Amino acid sequence: EGLGLRAEKLSLYFLQKDEIVTTTRTDEQLAQVVEEILSVAEGISSRRFEPKQDPFRCGRCDYAGICPAMEF
């Protein structure tokens, strides 16, 4: 964006598997991501870190034992 260019595709290179995954996004999807990034950045800047319970992430989180969002 800063260079006035538009990314046409995104490629992820998985070196251990010697695999390349390429994807594209619509302008609407990109706008949603930008909106989410700006929202998260605002939360970080204002020191808002509300926990959000997520079964997949919570089970792997190092802070699960002290997190107020965890149900015991």
All heavy atoms as a GROMACS GRO file, in nm:
protein
  570
    1GLU      N    1   0.083  -0.119   0.000
    1GLU     CA    2   0.000   0.000   0.000
    1GLU      C    3   0.087   0.125   0.000
    1GLU      O    4   0.060   0.219  -0.073
    1GLU     CB    5  -0.091   0.000   0.124
    1GLU     CG    6  -0.228   0.051   0.096
    1GLU     CD    7  -0.317   0.037   0.218
    1GLU    OE1    8  -0.294   0.110   0.318
    1GLU    OE2    9  -0.408  -0.048   0.214
    2GLY      N   10   0.190   0.125   0.084
    2GLY     CA   11   0.279   0.241   0.093
    2GLY      C   12   0.352   0.270  -0.036
    2GLY      O   13   0.388   0.383  -0.064
    3LEU      N   14   0.371   0.168  -0.118
    3LEU     CA   15   0.440   0.185  -0.246
    3LEU      C   16   0.342   0.203  -0.362
    3LEU      O   17   0.382   0.215  -0.477
    3LEU     CB   18   0.529   0.063  -0.275
    3LEU     CG   19   0.642   0.040  -0.176
    3LEU    CD1   20   0.711  -0.092  -0.208
    3LEU    CD2   21   0.741   0.154  -0.179
    4GLY      N   22   0.212   0.202  -0.329
    4GLY     CA   23   0.113   0.216  -0.433
    4GLY      C   24   0.093   0.089  -0.514
    4GLY      O   25   0.046   0.093  -0.628
    5LEU      N   26   0.130  -0.024  -0.456
    5LEU     CA   27   0.116  -0.153  -0.525
    5LEU      C   28   0.003  -0.234  -0.463
    5LEU      O   29  -0.031  -0.217  -0.347
    5LEU     CB   30   0.246  -0.233  -0.514
    5LEU     CG   31   0.371  -0.165  -0.568
    5LEU    CD1   32   0.494  -0.248  -0.535
    5LEU    CD2   33   0.360  -0.145  -0.718
    6ARG      N   34  -0.053  -0.323  -0.543
    6ARG     CA   35  -0.158  -0.413  -0.492
    6ARG      C   36  -0.105  -0.555  -0.501
    6ARG      O   37  -0.063  -0.601  -0.607
    6ARG     CB   38  -0.283  -0.400  -0.576
    6ARG     CG   39  -0.397  -0.483  -0.521
    6ARG     CD   40  -0.519  -0.478  -0.611
    6ARG     NE   41  -0.633  -0.544  -0.553
    6ARG     CZ   42  -0.644  -0.675  -0.538
    6ARG    NH1   43  -0.546  -0.754  -0.573
    6ARG    NH2   44  -0.753  -0.727  -0.485
    7ALA      N   45  -0.107  -0.624  -0.388
    7ALA     CA   46  -0.065  -0.764  -0.387
    7ALA      C   47  -0.170  -0.848  -0.459
    7ALA      O   48  -0.289  -0.837  -0.430
    7ALA     CB   49  -0.048  -0.812  -0.244
    8GLU      N   50  -0.126  -0.929  -0.551
    8GLU     CA   51  -0.220  -1.013  -0.626
    8GLU      C   52  -0.236  -1.150  -0.565
    8GLU      O   53  -0.337  -1.215  -0.584
    8GLU     CB   54  -0.175  -1.024  -0.771
    8GLU     CG   55  -0.184  -0.892  -0.843
    8GLU     CD   56  -0.151  -0.905  -0.990
    8GLU    OE1   57  -0.158  -1.018  -1.043
    8GLU    OE2   58  -0.120  -0.803  -1.052
    9LYS      N   59  -0.134  -1.196  -0.493
    9LYS     CA   60  -0.143  -1.327  -0.429
    9LYS      C   61  -0.049  -1.333  -0.310
    9LYS      O   62   0.042  -1.252  -0.297
    9LYS     CB   63  -0.110  -1.439  -0.528
    9LYS     CG   64   0.033  -1.436  -0.579
    9LYS     CD   65   0.056  -1.547  -0.679
    9LYS     CE   66   0.200  -1.541  -0.730
    9LYS     NZ   67   0.227  -1.649  -0.824
   10LEU      N   68  -0.075  -1.429  -0.224
   10LEU     CA   69   0.008  -1.454  -0.107
   10LEU      C   70   0.056  -1.598  -0.116
   10LEU      O   71  -0.023  -1.689  -0.140
   10LEU     CB   72  -0.074  -1.436   0.021
   10LEU     CG   73  -0.009  -1.486   0.150
   10LEU    CD1   74   0.111  -1.400   0.186
   10LEU    CD2   75  -0.109  -1.489   0.262
   11SER      N   76   0.186  -1.617  -0.099
   11SER     CA   77   0.242  -1.752  -0.102
   11SER      C   78   0.313  -1.780   0.029
   11SER      O   79   0.392  -1.698   0.076
   11SER     CB   80   0.340  -1.768  -0.218
   11SER     OG   81   0.273  -1.756  -0.341
   12LEU      N   82   0.280  -1.893   0.087
   12LEU     CA   83   0.346  -1.940   0.208
   12LEU      C   84   0.438  -2.055   0.169
   12LEU      O   85   0.396  -2.150   0.102
   12LEU     CB   86   0.243  -1.986   0.311
   12LEU     CG   87   0.139  -1.882   0.352
   12LEU    CD1   88   0.032  -1.947   0.438
   12LEU    CD2   89   0.206  -1.768   0.426
   13TYR      N   90   0.564  -2.047   0.213
   13TYR     CA   91   0.662  -2.149   0.179
   13TYR      C   92   0.690  -2.235   0.302
   13TYR      O   93   0.744  -2.186   0.402
   13TYR     CB   94   0.792  -2.083   0.131
   13TYR     CG   95   0.774  -2.010   0.000
   13TYR    CD1   96   0.719  -1.883  -0.004
   13TYR    CD2   97   0.812  -2.070  -0.119
   13TYR    CE1   98   0.702  -1.816  -0.125
   13TYR    CE2   99   0.795  -2.003  -0.240
   13TYR     CZ  100   0.740  -1.876  -0.242
   13TYR     OH  101   0.723  -1.811  -0.361
   14PHE      N  102   0.652  -2.361   0.297
   14PHE     CA  103   0.676  -2.456   0.405
   14PHE      C  104   0.802  -2.534   0.369
   14PHE      O  105   0.797  -2.631   0.292
   14PHE     CB  106   0.554  -2.547   0.425
   14PHE     CG  107   0.432  -2.472   0.467
   14PHE    CD1  108   0.341  -2.428   0.374
   14PHE    CD2  109   0.410  -2.444   0.601
   14PHE    CE1  110   0.228  -2.357   0.413
   14PHE    CE2  111   0.296  -2.375   0.642
   14PHE     CZ  112   0.206  -2.331   0.547
   15LEU      N  113   0.915  -2.491   0.423
   15LEU     CA  114   1.044  -2.544   0.381
   15LEU      C  115   1.064  -2.690   0.421
   15LEU      O  116   1.122  -2.768   0.345
   15LEU     CB  117   1.157  -2.457   0.437
   15LEU     CG  118   1.151  -2.310   0.394
   15LEU    CD1  119   1.263  -2.231   0.459
   15LEU    CD2  120   1.155  -2.298   0.243
   16GLN      N  121   1.017  -2.727   0.539
   16GLN     CA  122   1.037  -2.866   0.583
   16GLN      C  123   0.962  -2.964   0.495
   16GLN      O  124   1.005  -3.077   0.477
   16GLN     CB  125   0.995  -2.883   0.729
   16GLN     CG  126   1.092  -2.816   0.825
   16GLN     CD  127   1.051  -2.837   0.970
   16GLN    OE1  128   0.934  -2.859   0.999
   16GLN    NE2  129   1.147  -2.828   1.059
   17LYS      N  130   0.848  -2.922   0.442
   17LYS     CA  131   0.768  -3.011   0.358
   17LYS      C  132   0.794  -2.986   0.209
   17LYS      O  133   0.738  -3.055   0.124
   17LYS     CB  134   0.619  -2.990   0.385
   17LYS     CG  135   0.575  -3.031   0.523
   17LYS     CD  136   0.426  -3.009   0.538
   17LYS     CE  137   0.379  -3.054   0.673
   17LYS     NZ  138   0.233  -3.040   0.686
   18ASP      N  139   0.875  -2.885   0.178
   18ASP     CA  140   0.901  -2.844   0.040
   18ASP      C  141   0.767  -2.822  -0.032
   18ASP      O  142   0.740  -2.878  -0.137
   18ASP     CB  143   0.985  -2.950  -0.033
   18ASP     CG  144   1.040  -2.895  -0.164
   18ASP    OD1  145   1.059  -2.773  -0.174
   18ASP    OD2  146   1.061  -2.976  -0.257
   19GLU      N  147   0.684  -2.739   0.031
   19GLU     CA  148   0.549  -2.714  -0.019
   19GLU      C  149   0.523  -2.564  -0.026
   19GLU      O  150   0.564  -2.489   0.061
   19GLU     CB  151   0.448  -2.780   0.076
   19GLU     CG  152   0.304  -2.764   0.037
   19GLU     CD  153   0.211  -2.829   0.138
   19GLU    OE1  154   0.256  -2.890   0.236
   19GLU    OE2  155   0.090  -2.817   0.118
   20ILE      N  156   0.454  -2.522  -0.128
   20ILE     CA  157   0.414  -2.382  -0.144
   20ILE      C  158   0.261  -2.378  -0.151
   20ILE      O  159   0.200  -2.450  -0.229
   20ILE     CB  160   0.472  -2.319  -0.271
   20ILE    CG1  161   0.624  -2.326  -0.271
   20ILE    CG2  162   0.425  -2.175  -0.286
   20ILE    CD1  163   0.687  -2.286  -0.402
   21VAL      N  164   0.201  -2.294  -0.067
   21VAL     CA  165   0.056  -2.275  -0.069
   21VAL      C  166   0.031  -2.130  -0.110
   21VAL      O  167   0.078  -2.038  -0.045
   21VAL     CB  168  -0.007  -2.304   0.069
   21VAL    CG1  169  -0.155  -2.274   0.067
   21VAL    CG2  170   0.021  -2.447   0.111
   22THR      N  171  -0.042  -2.113  -0.219
   22THR     CA  172  -0.070  -1.980  -0.271
   22THR      C  173  -0.219  -1.953  -0.262
   22THR      O  174  -0.301  -2.040  -0.288
   22THR     CB  175  -0.023  -1.969  -0.417
   22THR    OG1  176   0.118  -1.994  -0.422
   22THR    CG2  177  -0.049  -1.830  -0.473
   23THR      N  178  -0.252  -1.829  -0.224
   23THR     CA  179  -0.392  -1.791  -0.208
   23THR      C  180  -0.411  -1.647  -0.254
   23THR      O  181  -0.314  -1.572  -0.269
   23THR     CB  182  -0.437  -1.809  -0.061
   23THR    OG1  183  -0.576  -1.780  -0.051
   23THR    CG2  184  -0.360  -1.717   0.033
   24THR      N  185  -0.535  -1.610  -0.274
   24THR     CA  186  -0.570  -1.472  -0.310
   24THR      C  187  -0.682  -1.425  -0.218
   24THR      O  188  -0.748  -1.506  -0.154
   24THR     CB  189  -0.616  -1.461  -0.456
   24THR    OG1  190  -0.730  -1.544  -0.475
   24THR    CG2  191  -0.506  -1.502  -0.553
   25ARG      N  192  -0.704  -1.296  -0.212
   25ARG     CA  193  -0.810  -1.237  -0.133
   25ARG      C  194  -0.880  -1.128  -0.214
   25ARG      O  195  -0.816  -1.059  -0.294
   25ARG     CB  196  -0.756  -1.175  -0.003
   25ARG     CG  197  -0.694  -1.274   0.094
   25ARG     CD  198  -0.803  -1.364   0.152
   25ARG     NE  199  -0.753  -1.454   0.252
   25ARG     CZ  200  -0.715  -1.579   0.230
   25ARG    NH1  201  -0.716  -1.627   0.109
   25ARG    NH2  202  -0.674  -1.655   0.328
   26THR      N  203  -1.009  -1.112  -0.189
   26THR     CA  204  -1.084  -1.004  -0.254
   26THR      C  205  -1.053  -0.872  -0.185
   26THR      O  206  -1.002  -0.870  -0.072
   26THR     CB  207  -1.236  -1.029  -0.247
   26THR    OG1  208  -1.276  -1.023  -0.110
   26THR    CG2  209  -1.274  -1.164  -0.308
   27ASP      N  210  -1.088  -0.764  -0.251
   27ASP     CA  211  -1.069  -0.632  -0.188
   27ASP      C  212  -1.148  -0.622  -0.058
   27ASP      O  213  -1.102  -0.561   0.038
   27ASP     CB  214  -1.110  -0.520  -0.284
   27ASP     CG  215  -1.011  -0.502  -0.399
   27ASP    OD1  216  -0.894  -0.545  -0.384
   27ASP    OD2  217  -1.050  -0.447  -0.503
   28GLU      N  218  -1.267  -0.680  -0.056
   28GLU     CA  219  -1.350  -0.679   0.066
   28GLU      C  220  -1.281  -0.755   0.180
   28GLU      O  221  -1.279  -0.709   0.294
   28GLU     CB  222  -1.486  -0.739   0.037
   28GLU     CG  223  -1.580  -0.737   0.157
   28GLU     CD  224  -1.715  -0.798   0.124
   28GLU    OE1  225  -1.785  -0.740   0.039
   28GLU    OE2  226  -1.747  -0.903   0.183
   29GLN      N  227  -1.225  -0.870   0.150
   29GLN     CA  228  -1.154  -0.948   0.253
   29GLN      C  229  -1.034  -0.871   0.305
   29GLN      O  230  -1.007  -0.871   0.426
   29GLN     CB  231  -1.111  -1.084   0.196
   29GLN     CG  232  -1.226  -1.179   0.172
   29GLN     CD  233  -1.182  -1.302   0.097
   29GLN    OE1  234  -1.106  -1.295   0.001
   29GLN    NE2  235  -1.230  -1.418   0.141
   30LEU      N  236  -0.961  -0.807   0.216
   30LEU     CA  237  -0.844  -0.728   0.258
   30LEU      C  238  -0.886  -0.611   0.346
   30LEU      O  239  -0.820  -0.581   0.446
   30LEU     CB  240  -0.766  -0.679   0.136
   30LEU     CG  241  -0.697  -0.787   0.054
   30LEU    CD1  242  -0.638  -0.727  -0.073
   30LEU    CD2  243  -0.592  -0.859   0.134
   31ALA      N  244  -0.997  -0.546   0.312
   31ALA     CA  245  -1.047  -0.434   0.393
   31ALA      C  246  -1.085  -0.482   0.532
   31ALA      O  247  -1.059  -0.413   0.632
   31ALA     CB  248  -1.166  -0.368   0.324
   32GLN      N  249  -1.146  -0.602   0.542
   32GLN     CA  250  -1.183  -0.657   0.672
   32GLN      C  251  -1.058  -0.685   0.757
   32GLN      O  252  -1.058  -0.659   0.878
   32GLN     CB  253  -1.263  -0.786   0.655
   32GLN     CG  254  -1.402  -0.764   0.605
   32GLN     CD  255  -1.474  -0.895   0.575
   32GLN    OE1  256  -1.412  -1.000   0.562
   32GLN    NE2  257  -1.606  -0.888   0.563
   33VAL      N  258  -0.954  -0.735   0.695
   33VAL     CA  259  -0.830  -0.764   0.768
   33VAL      C  260  -0.768  -0.634   0.818
   33VAL      O  261  -0.722  -0.626   0.932
   33VAL     CB  262  -0.731  -0.843   0.680
   33VAL    CG1  263  -0.594  -0.850   0.743
   33VAL    CG2  264  -0.784  -0.983   0.654
   34VAL      N  265  -0.765  -0.533   0.734
   34VAL     CA  266  -0.709  -0.404   0.775
   34VAL      C  267  -0.788  -0.350   0.894
   34VAL      O  268  -0.730  -0.301   0.992
   34VAL     CB  269  -0.708  -0.304   0.657
   34VAL    CG1  270  -0.679  -0.163   0.706
   34VAL    CG2  271  -0.607  -0.347   0.553
   35GLU      N  272  -0.921  -0.360   0.888
   35GLU     CA  273  -1.006  -0.315   0.998
   35GLU      C  274  -0.973  -0.390   1.128
   35GLU      O  275  -0.962  -0.330   1.235
   35GLU     CB  276  -1.152  -0.338   0.960
   35GLU     CG  277  -1.251  -0.250   1.030
   35GLU     CD  278  -1.390  -0.271   0.972
   35GLU    OE1  279  -1.411  -0.237   0.854
   35GLU    OE2  280  -1.477  -0.319   1.048
   36GLU      N  281  -0.957  -0.520   1.118
   36GLU     CA  282  -0.925  -0.600   1.236
   36GLU      C  283  -0.787  -0.565   1.292
   36GLU      O  284  -0.770  -0.552   1.413
   36GLU     CB  285  -0.930  -0.749   1.201
   36GLU     CG  286  -0.908  -0.838   1.322
   36GLU     CD  287  -0.922  -0.985   1.290
   36GLU    OE1  288  -0.979  -1.020   1.186
   36GLU    OE2  289  -0.875  -1.066   1.372
   37ILE      N  290  -0.690  -0.546   1.206
   37ILE     CA  291  -0.555  -0.508   1.250
   37ILE      C  292  -0.558  -0.374   1.323
   37ILE      O  293  -0.498  -0.359   1.429
   37ILE     CB  294  -0.457  -0.505   1.131
   37ILE    CG1  295  -0.432  -0.647   1.081
   37ILE    CG2  296  -0.327  -0.435   1.169
   37ILE    CD1  297  -0.357  -0.656   0.950
   38LEU      N  298  -0.630  -0.278   1.267
   38LEU     CA  299  -0.639  -0.147   1.332
   38LEU      C  300  -0.709  -0.156   1.468
   38LEU      O  301  -0.670  -0.090   1.564
   38LEU     CB  302  -0.710  -0.047   1.241
   38LEU     CG  303  -0.635  -0.010   1.112
   38LEU    CD1  304  -0.722   0.078   1.023
   38LEU    CD2  305  -0.502   0.056   1.143
   39SER      N  306  -0.810  -0.240   1.478
   39SER     CA  307  -0.881  -0.261   1.604
   39SER      C  308  -0.789  -0.324   1.709
   39SER      O  309  -0.786  -0.280   1.825
   39SER     CB  310  -1.004  -0.348   1.581
   39SER     OG  311  -1.065  -0.380   1.702
   40VAL      N  312  -0.716  -0.424   1.669
   40VAL     CA  313  -0.622  -0.489   1.762
   40VAL      C  314  -0.512  -0.392   1.804
   40VAL      O  315  -0.477  -0.384   1.922
   40VAL     CB  316  -0.561  -0.617   1.698
   40VAL    CG1  317  -0.445  -0.670   1.781
   40VAL    CG2  318  -0.668  -0.723   1.681
   41ALA      N  319  -0.461  -0.315   1.709
   41ALA     CA  320  -0.358  -0.216   1.741
   41ALA      C  321  -0.409  -0.113   1.841
   41ALA      O  322  -0.338  -0.074   1.934
   41ALA     CB  323  -0.310  -0.146   1.614
   42GLU      N  324  -0.535  -0.070   1.824
   42GLU     CA  325  -0.594   0.026   1.918
   42GLU      C  326  -0.605  -0.036   2.057
   42GLU      O  327  -0.578   0.028   2.158
   42GLU     CB  328  -0.732   0.069   1.867
   42GLU     CG  329  -0.812   0.151   1.966
   42GLU     CD  330  -0.745   0.281   2.008
   42GLU    OE1  331  -0.669   0.338   1.928
   42GLU    OE2  332  -0.768   0.324   2.122
   43GLY      N  333  -0.646  -0.162   2.064
   43GLY     CA  334  -0.656  -0.232   2.192
   43GLY      C  335  -0.521  -0.243   2.261
   43GLY      O  336  -0.510  -0.223   2.382
   44ILE      N  337  -0.418  -0.272   2.184
   44ILE     CA  338  -0.283  -0.281   2.240
   44ILE      C  339  -0.238  -0.145   2.290
   44ILE      O  340  -0.185  -0.132   2.401
   44ILE     CB  341  -0.185  -0.338   2.135
   44ILE    CG1  342  -0.218  -0.485   2.107
   44ILE    CG2  343  -0.040  -0.323   2.182
   44ILE    CD1  344  -0.145  -0.544   1.987
   45SER      N  345  -0.260  -0.042   2.209
   45SER     CA  346  -0.219   0.094   2.248
   45SER      C  347  -0.288   0.141   2.376
   45SER      O  348  -0.229   0.210   2.457
   45SER     CB  349  -0.250   0.193   2.136
   45SER     OG  350  -0.172   0.165   2.024
   46SER      N  351  -0.415   0.102   2.392
   46SER     CA  352  -0.488   0.145   2.511
   46SER      C  353  -0.482   0.042   2.624
   46SER      O  354  -0.554   0.054   2.722
   46SER     CB  355  -0.633   0.176   2.475
   46SER     OG  356  -0.696   0.062   2.424
   47ARG      N  357  -0.396  -0.059   2.607
   47ARG     CA  358  -0.371  -0.162   2.709
   47ARG      C  359  -0.496  -0.242   2.744
   47ARG      O  360  -0.519  -0.276   2.859
   47ARG     CB  361  -0.307  -0.102   2.834
   47ARG     CG  362  -0.174  -0.036   2.806
   47ARG     CD  363  -0.110   0.006   2.937
   47ARG     NE  364   0.032   0.025   2.927
   47ARG     CZ  365   0.125  -0.071   2.923
   47ARG    NH1  366   0.092  -0.196   2.922
   47ARG    NH2  367   0.253  -0.042   2.918
   48ARG      N  368  -0.581  -0.268   2.644
   48ARG     CA  369  -0.699  -0.352   2.664
   48ARG      C  370  -0.666  -0.493   2.617
   48ARG      O  371  -0.641  -0.516   2.499
   48ARG     CB  372  -0.818  -0.299   2.583
   48ARG     CG  373  -0.880  -0.176   2.641
   48ARG     CD  374  -1.014  -0.144   2.572
   48ARG     NE  375  -1.017  -0.178   2.432
   48ARG     CZ  376  -1.007  -0.090   2.332
   48ARG    NH1  377  -0.995   0.037   2.358
   48ARG    NH2  378  -1.011  -0.130   2.206
   49PHE      N  379  -0.665  -0.585   2.710
   49PHE     CA  380  -0.631  -0.723   2.679
   49PHE      C  381  -0.737  -0.816   2.738
   49PHE      O  382  -0.708  -0.901   2.821
   49PHE     CB  383  -0.493  -0.760   2.735
   49PHE     CG  384  -0.382  -0.675   2.680
   49PHE    CD1  385  -0.331  -0.569   2.753
   49PHE    CD2  386  -0.329  -0.701   2.555
   49PHE    CE1  387  -0.228  -0.492   2.704
   49PHE    CE2  388  -0.227  -0.623   2.504
   49PHE     CZ  389  -0.176  -0.518   2.578
   50GLU      N  390  -0.861  -0.800   2.697
   50GLU     CA  391  -0.967  -0.884   2.748
   50GLU      C  392  -0.946  -1.027   2.698
   50GLU      O  393  -0.926  -1.049   2.579
   50GLU     CB  394  -1.106  -0.836   2.702
   50GLU     CG  395  -1.144  -0.698   2.751
   50GLU     CD  396  -1.097  -0.589   2.657
   50GLU    OE1  397  -1.055  -0.619   2.544
   50GLU    OE2  398  -1.100  -0.471   2.697
   51PRO      N  399  -0.949  -1.124   2.790
   51PRO     CA  400  -0.932  -1.263   2.746
   51PRO      C  401  -1.055  -1.312   2.672
   51PRO      O  402  -1.168  -1.276   2.705
   51PRO     CB  403  -0.913  -1.340   2.876
   51PRO     CG  404  -0.977  -1.255   2.981
   51PRO     CD  405  -0.964  -1.112   2.934
   52LYS      N  406  -1.033  -1.392   2.570
   52LYS     CA  407  -1.142  -1.452   2.494
   52LYS      C  408  -1.122  -1.602   2.498
   52LYS      O  409  -1.020  -1.652   2.452
   52LYS     CB  410  -1.140  -1.401   2.351
   52LYS     CG  411  -1.168  -1.253   2.343
   52LYS     CD  412  -1.161  -1.205   2.200
   52LYS     CE  413  -1.184  -1.056   2.200
   52LYS     NZ  414  -1.100  -0.987   2.108
   53GLN      N  415  -1.220  -1.671   2.551
   53GLN     CA  416  -1.208  -1.815   2.566
   53GLN      C  417  -1.218  -1.884   2.430
   53GLN      O  418  -1.308  -1.856   2.351
   53GLN     CB  419  -1.316  -1.867   2.660
   53GLN     CG  420  -1.280  -1.998   2.722
   53GLN     CD  421  -1.374  -2.032   2.835
   53GLN    OE1  422  -1.486  -1.983   2.840
   53GLN    NE2  423  -1.329  -2.114   2.926
   54ASP      N  424  -1.124  -1.972   2.405
   54ASP     CA  425  -1.119  -2.047   2.280
   54ASP      C  426  -1.065  -2.185   2.314
   54ASP      O  427  -0.951  -2.197   2.356
   54ASP     CB  428  -1.026  -1.974   2.183
   54ASP     CG  429  -1.010  -2.045   2.050
   54ASP    OD1  430  -1.011  -2.170   2.047
   54ASP    OD2  431  -0.995  -1.976   1.948
   55PRO      N  432  -1.146  -2.290   2.298
   55PRO     CA  433  -1.104  -2.424   2.339
   55PRO      C  434  -0.971  -2.468   2.278
   55PRO      O  435  -0.890  -2.530   2.346
   55PRO     CB  436  -1.217  -2.515   2.290
   55PRO     CG  437  -1.334  -2.425   2.273
   55PRO     CD  438  -1.281  -2.289   2.241
   56PHE      N  439  -0.945  -2.433   2.154
   56PHE     CA  440  -0.820  -2.474   2.091
   56PHE      C  441  -0.701  -2.400   2.151
   56PHE      O  442  -0.602  -2.459   2.189
   56PHE     CB  443  -0.827  -2.451   1.939
   56PHE     CG  444  -0.699  -2.488   1.870
   56PHE    CD1  445  -0.665  -2.621   1.852
   56PHE    CD2  446  -0.614  -2.391   1.822
   56PHE    CE1  447  -0.547  -2.655   1.788
   56PHE    CE2  448  -0.496  -2.424   1.759
   56PHE     CZ  449  -0.462  -2.556   1.741
   57ARG      N  450  -0.713  -2.269   2.160
   57ARG     CA  451  -0.600  -2.188   2.209
   57ARG      C  452  -0.580  -2.200   2.360
   57ARG      O  453  -0.469  -2.205   2.409
   57ARG     CB  454  -0.619  -2.042   2.170
   57ARG     CG  455  -0.606  -2.020   2.023
   57ARG     CD  456  -0.620  -1.874   1.990
   57ARG     NE  457  -0.612  -1.857   1.846
   57ARG     CZ  458  -0.655  -1.753   1.783
   57ARG    NH1  459  -0.710  -1.655   1.848
   57ARG    NH2  460  -0.645  -1.744   1.653
   58CYS      N  461  -0.690  -2.202   2.434
   58CYS     CA  462  -0.680  -2.206   2.581
   58CYS      C  463  -0.608  -2.332   2.629
   58CYS      O  464  -0.535  -2.328   2.727
   58CYS     CB  465  -0.818  -2.196   2.645
   58CYS     SG  466  -0.893  -2.032   2.625
   59GLY      N  467  -0.629  -2.443   2.561
   59GLY     CA  468  -0.565  -2.567   2.601
   59GLY      C  469  -0.415  -2.564   2.584
   59GLY      O  470  -0.341  -2.641   2.645
   60ARG      N  471  -0.365  -2.472   2.503
   60ARG     CA  472  -0.222  -2.462   2.475
   60ARG      C  473  -0.157  -2.338   2.540
   60ARG      O  474  -0.038  -2.317   2.525
   60ARG     CB  475  -0.200  -2.454   2.324
   60ARG     CG  476  -0.251  -2.576   2.252
   60ARG     CD  477  -0.252  -2.551   2.102
   60ARG     NE  478  -0.312  -2.662   2.032
   60ARG     CZ  479  -0.243  -2.756   1.968
   60ARG    NH1  480  -0.113  -2.750   1.966
   60ARG    NH2  481  -0.306  -2.853   1.908
   61CYS      N  482  -0.238  -2.260   2.608
   61CYS     CA  483  -0.190  -2.132   2.662
   61CYS      C  484  -0.114  -2.150   2.794
   61CYS      O  485  -0.161  -2.219   2.884
   61CYS     CB  486  -0.308  -2.038   2.683
   61CYS     SG  487  -0.259  -1.876   2.747
   62ASP      N  488   0.000  -2.084   2.804
   62ASP     CA  489   0.080  -2.090   2.926
   62ASP      C  490   0.015  -2.016   3.042
   62ASP      O  491   0.052  -2.036   3.157
   62ASP     CB  492   0.219  -2.029   2.902
   62ASP     CG  493   0.303  -2.114   2.807
   62ASP    OD1  494   0.280  -2.237   2.799
   62ASP    OD2  495   0.392  -2.058   2.740
   63TYR      N  496  -0.083  -1.930   3.014
   63TYR     CA  497  -0.146  -1.850   3.119
   63TYR      C  498  -0.283  -1.905   3.161
   63TYR      O  499  -0.354  -1.841   3.237
   63TYR     CB  500  -0.161  -1.704   3.073
   63TYR     CG  501  -0.027  -1.641   3.046
   63TYR    CD1  502   0.024  -1.634   2.917
   63TYR    CD2  503   0.050  -1.591   3.150
   63TYR    CE1  504   0.149  -1.578   2.892
   63TYR    CE2  505   0.174  -1.535   3.126
   63TYR     CZ  506   0.223  -1.529   2.998
   63TYR     OH  507   0.346  -1.474   2.973
   64ALA      N  508  -0.320  -2.021   3.111
   64ALA     CA  509  -0.453  -2.077   3.140
   64ALA      C  510  -0.478  -2.091   3.290
   64ALA      O  511  -0.590  -2.071   3.337
   64ALA     CB  512  -0.469  -2.212   3.071
   65GLY      N  513  -0.376  -2.122   3.368
   65GLY     CA  514  -0.392  -2.140   3.511
   65GLY      C  515  -0.428  -2.013   3.587
   65GLY      O  516  -0.484  -2.020   3.698
   66ILE      N  517  -0.399  -1.898   3.530
   66ILE     CA  518  -0.428  -1.772   3.600
   66ILE      C  519  -0.524  -1.682   3.523
   66ILE      O  520  -0.552  -1.571   3.564
   66ILE     CB  521  -0.297  -1.693   3.629
   66ILE    CG1  522  -0.225  -1.657   3.499
   66ILE    CG2  523  -0.208  -1.771   3.724
   66ILE    CD1  524  -0.109  -1.561   3.516
   67CYS      N  525  -0.576  -1.731   3.413
   67CYS     CA  526  -0.664  -1.650   3.327
   67CYS      C  527  -0.804  -1.642   3.387
   67CYS      O  528  -0.865  -1.743   3.419
   67CYS     CB  529  -0.670  -1.711   3.188
   67CYS     SG  530  -0.774  -1.617   3.075
   68PRO      N  531  -0.858  -1.520   3.397
   68PRO     CA  532  -0.994  -1.503   3.452
   68PRO      C  533  -1.103  -1.560   3.360
   68PRO      O  534  -1.214  -1.581   3.405
   68PRO     CB  535  -1.009  -1.352   3.468
   68PRO     CG  536  -0.908  -1.291   3.377
   68PRO     CD  537  -0.796  -1.391   3.366
   69ALA      N  538  -1.073  -1.584   3.234
   69ALA     CA  539  -1.174  -1.636   3.143
   69ALA      C  540  -1.187  -1.788   3.150
   69ALA      O  541  -1.282  -1.843   3.098
   69ALA     CB  542  -1.140  -1.596   2.999
   70MET      N  543  -1.092  -1.854   3.214
   70MET     CA  544  -1.097  -1.999   3.223
   70MET      C  545  -1.200  -2.043   3.326
   70MET      O  546  -1.210  -1.987   3.433
   70MET     CB  547  -0.960  -2.056   3.261
   70MET     CG  548  -0.855  -2.043   3.152
   70MET     SD  549  -0.896  -2.135   3.003
   70MET     CE  550  -0.887  -2.302   3.062
   71GLU      N  551  -1.278  -2.142   3.289
   71GLU     CA  552  -1.377  -2.197   3.382
   71GLU      C  553  -1.313  -2.312   3.457
   71GLU      O  554  -1.262  -2.404   3.398
   71GLU     CB  555  -1.499  -2.246   3.303
   71GLU     CG  556  -1.574  -2.136   3.234
   71GLU     CD  557  -1.689  -2.189   3.150
   71GLU    OE1  558  -1.720  -2.307   3.160
   71GLU    OE2  559  -1.745  -2.109   3.075
   72PHE      N  560  -1.318  -2.304   3.588
   72PHE     CA  561  -1.259  -2.411   3.670
   72PHE      C  562  -1.366  -2.491   3.738
   72PHE      O  563  -1.469  -2.449   3.769
   72PHE     CB  564  -1.166  -2.351   3.776
   72PHE     CG  565  -1.047  -2.284   3.715
   72PHE    CD1  566  -1.043  -2.147   3.696
   72PHE    CD2  567  -0.938  -2.361   3.673
   72PHE    CE1  568  -0.932  -2.086   3.640
   72PHE    CE2  569  -0.828  -2.300   3.617
   72PHE     CZ  570  -0.826  -2.162   3.600
   0.00000   0.00000   0.00000
